[in-house]
Structures are given as structure tokens and as C-alpha cells.
Amino acid sequence: MRRRIGAEYSSPARKHESIPVPSVTLPALEAVVNFGVGYDHIDVTAARTRGITVCNTPDVLTDCVADLAMGCIIDIARGMTAADRYVRRGQWPHAPYPLGRKVSGTRIGIVGLGRIGHAVAYRAEAFGMTVAYHNRRAVAGLLYRYFDDLRLLAAASDFLVVCASGGADSTGLVDSEVLHALGPSGFLINVARGDVVDQAALIEALRDSVIAGAALDVFRNEPHVPTELLDRENVLLLPHLGSATMQSRTQMWELLCSNVTSTLSGEAPPTPVRQFAPAR
């Protein structure tokens, strides 16, 4: 029997919506393979009910996302891209650029200590940063301090880095209370999902100087960015660059193809999503 492979592009603007698994239009569907780690936009429960395998592409993008997170920390603390704009506007001859913040030896709080969270922590240690984290539960065997209350982690952090996976459980996790706990000397970095941060609360916190600044690689309604963020010098805005390197995207594509070919060959795919490999 011949089998066909189809592809559908899920617009970033719809990433907070769940992609249905239609039984009428795709009666022979065997697998949904996501080009990326997050699968909160796929109706995994419906897929599992129908015996459809759902796969993603973890691990191969971990390093690049973690690298970007550290770059965001350095940029927003030292004002690097803002300083670039300062020079290009011809302002340097008239006044020195304002002082930035030191990164080495500071405190970093990681929201979600999965693969990417671990990679960020590893890099932060090289900067002599004190690492703490918030998770659904403590990770055994780690020396990092665990906070079961995200507000307490924020209060104990100079940089709060969001690495949590998306989905209903994490929507709005970083809310107004967390941002107030982070405080006027704290920075928020989000390299996870736009939904994890209450975007309206963040805009308000930046407007009222509740926090020092933010570096954002993801947004609630990508690729549309709230106009309230566009003119703020203390906000770094990136167009979802987490895995956007030639190396990561090549590896992601190879892993996606391996998942597809394995499934169509009747073999177990390399990376079915966690706890959702269907029983056949």
C-alpha cells in the first residue's frame, strides 16, 4: 500500500491554539510529527485515542536555545543592542552611554528545569552565577536551590529565565505577583512560550518600572508584537530565534524525517512525545 506524507505549516500566530486531529479528512493518519520541541498546539489526547503517534524534535535544539538565553541575559543587562542604536543615532559624541549591570556572580532563577533549563543552568555556572529553579517538583540529585513557590524564586533572582513548556498548566504562570516579586532590579527573559508570561501584566510592569527590563524571544500572538513594547529601550525583542541556526534546523529536519520514516516502516520512532506513545 502506498502511503503519502503531508505537511501543514502552523502559523506562529496560532501556536496557542490546538491543532485538531480530523478523523474524516485524514482517516489513514498514522503520525503527527512536530518540527520543534513544544507540542502544546497539538491535540495529543485525540491522537492517542485514535492510535496516532505524535513526535517532536527534542535535544537537537537545546544548546542553541540555551545559548540564546545567555545572550539575552548579557544583552539586556549591559544594554548591547540599545547601545548599538545609541551609536548609530550619533548620540555618543554628546554623552556617554548609561552604565549597565554586571552579569557574572549574579543570581539566576530558572522557570522549568527540563533539557533547556538544565543547559541554561550549566552555562550560568560558568559565569559564576548562583542557580535556583522552580519546577512542578524538585529534581533529585541537584545542588541548585529549589523553590516550590515561583514568587519566592523571583524575589531571590536578578534574572528570571523562563524555560517552561507551554500548555494549559503553564499559561500565565509568570503573572503580576511574580513580576512584582522580581522587583525593580530584576530582569525577565523568556525563551519558552509567549503564553507562559501574562503579557498584559508584563507590559504594565515595564511601564511602571516594576521590573528593570525584559528580553523576549516569544510572544502571545506571534509574529505580532504589542506596540507598547516596541519603543522601550529596556526591552530586547527577538523574532523567535531560539533554534534558528543552520546546525539546529538541519538536525531538527533530520530527526523529523527519521520519525516519519520509522513510523511508516512500522518501527518505533526515535522521539515520540513524552508519555503519549500510543499502544498498538
Residue pairs with C-beta under 8 A, 6 or more apart in sequence:
3 28
3 30
3 264
5 260
5 264
8 19
10 19
10 41
12 222
12 223
12 240
13 221
13 222
13 223
13 224
14 41
15 38
15 40
15 41
15 166
15 193
15 194
15 222
16 40
16 41
16 166
16 193
16 194
16 195
16 220
16 221
17 41
18 40
18 41
18 42
18 43
19 32
19 41
19 42
19 43
20 43
20 46
21 29
21 32
21 42
21 43
21 46
21 47
21 50
21 52
22 29
23 50
29 50
29 52
30 52
30 53
30 263
30 264
31 52
31 53
31 54
31 55
31 259
31 260
31 263
31 264
31 269
32 42
32 47
32 52
32 53
32 54
32 55
33 54
33 55
33 56
33 256
33 259
33 260
33 263
33 269
34 42
34 54
34 55
34 56
34 57
35 57
35 252
35 253
35 256
36 56
36 57
36 61
36 243
36 252
37 56
37 57
37 58
37 61
37 115
37 116
37 165
38 56
38 165
38 166
38 193
39 54
39 56
39 273
40 165
40 166
40 167
40 168
40 193
41 166
42 54
44 54
44 273
44 276
47 53
47 54
47 276
47 278
48 54
48 276
48 278
51 278
51 279
51 280
52 278
53 263
53 269
53 272
53 277
53 278
54 272
54 273
54 276
55 256
55 259
55 263
55 269
55 270
55 271
55 272
55 273
56 271
56 273
57 251
57 252
57 255
57 256
57 259
57 271
58 115
58 271
59 115
59 271
60 248
60 251
60 252
60 255
61 242
61 243
61 248
61 251
61 252
62 115
62 116
62 119
63 119
63 248
64 242
64 243
64 244
64 245
64 247
64 248
65 116
65 119
65 191
65 242
65 243
66 116
66 119
66 120
66 122
66 123
67 123
68 191
68 217
68 238
68 241
68 242
69 116
69 120
69 123
69 161
69 163
69 189
69 191
70 120
70 123
70 124
70 127
72 189
72 191
72 215
72 217
72 236
72 238
73 103
73 108
73 159
73 161
73 187
73 189
73 215
74 80
74 103
75 81
75 215
75 236
76 187
76 189
76 213
76 214
76 215
76 234
76 235
76 236
77 100
77 101
77 102
77 103
77 159
77 187
78 100
78 101
78 103
79 97
79 98
79 100
79 233
81 236
82 233
82 234
83 97
85 233
86 92
86 97
101 158
101 212
103 127
103 129
103 159
104 127
104 128
104 129
105 127
105 128
105 129
106 127
106 129
106 130
106 158
106 159
107 129
107 130
107 132
107 156
107 157
107 158
107 159
108 120
108 121
108 124
108 129
108 130
108 131
108 132
108 157
108 158
108 159
108 160
108 161
109 132
109 133
109 134
109 147
109 153
109 154
109 156
109 157
109 159
109 160
109 161
110 117
110 120
110 121
110 131
110 132
110 133
110 134
110 161
110 163
111 117
111 133
111 134
111 150
111 153
111 160
111 161
111 162
111 163
111 164
111 173
111 174
111 192
111 196
112 133
112 134
112 135
112 162
112 163
112 164
112 165
112 170
112 192
113 121
113 133
113 135
113 139
113 142
113 144
113 163
114 163
114 164
114 165
116 163
116 191
116 192
117 133
117 161
117 163
117 164
120 161
120 163
121 131
121 133
121 144
124 131
125 131
129 159
131 144
131 145
132 144
132 145
132 146
132 147
132 153
132 156
132 157
133 139
133 144
133 145
133 146
133 147
133 153
134 146
134 147
134 148
134 149
134 150
134 153
135 146
138 146
138 148
139 146
145 156
147 153
147 156
150 173
150 174
150 178
151 177
151 178
151 181
152 181
153 160
154 160
154 178
154 179
154 181
154 182
154 183
154 186
155 181
155 182
155 183
157 182
157 186
158 185
158 186
158 187
159 186
159 187
159 189
160 174
160 178
160 182
160 186
160 187
160 188
160 189
161 189
161 190
161 191
162 173
162 174
162 188
162 189
162 190
162 191
162 192
162 196
162 197
163 191
163 192
164 170
164 173
164 192
164 193
164 196
165 192
165 193
166 192
166 193
166 195
166 196
170 193
170 195
170 196
171 195
171 196
172 195
172 196
172 197
172 198
173 196
173 197
174 188
174 190
174 196
174 197
174 198
174 201
174 202
175 198
175 201
176 198
176 201
176 204
176 205
179 188
179 201
179 202
179 205
179 210
179 211
180 205
180 210
182 188
182 210
182 211
183 210
183 211
184 209
184 210
184 211
184 212
185 212
186 211
186 212
187 211
187 212
187 213
187 214
187 215
188 197
188 202
188 211
188 213
188 214
188 215
189 214
189 215
189 216
190 196
190 197
190 214
190 215
190 216
190 217
190 218
191 217
191 218
191 242
192 218
193 218
194 216
194 218
194 219
194 220
194 221
194 222
195 220
199 219
199 220
199 226
202 214
203 226
203 228
203 229
204 210
205 211
206 213
206 214
206 228
206 229
206 232
206 234
206 235
207 228
212 234
213 234
213 235
213 236
214 234
214 235
214 236
215 235
215 236
215 238
216 229
216 235
216 236
216 237
216 238
217 238
217 240
217 241
217 242
218 240
218 242
219 225
219 226
219 240
222 240
223 239
223 240
225 237
229 235
229 237
230 237
243 249
243 252
255 270
255 271
258 269
258 270
259 269
259 270
259 271
259 272
260 269
262 268
262 269
262 270
263 269
268 277
